[in-house]
Amino acid sequence: TGDDVTECLGGAEAILDEHLGSRYETMCDPRLNGRQSVDLAFAVAELLQR
């Protein structure tokens, strides 16, 4: 999602356990925020280049 959520740990923003409650908005599956999605896309691209 492009929303600034804190539903998944990690990423460049270093979201930790204690941050999850600050912007946890989903009622079902947790989502990556925009920055985490970009980080994941770059990681996958790097793996595919190998």
Order of alpha helices (4+ residues) and beta strands (2+ residues): alpha
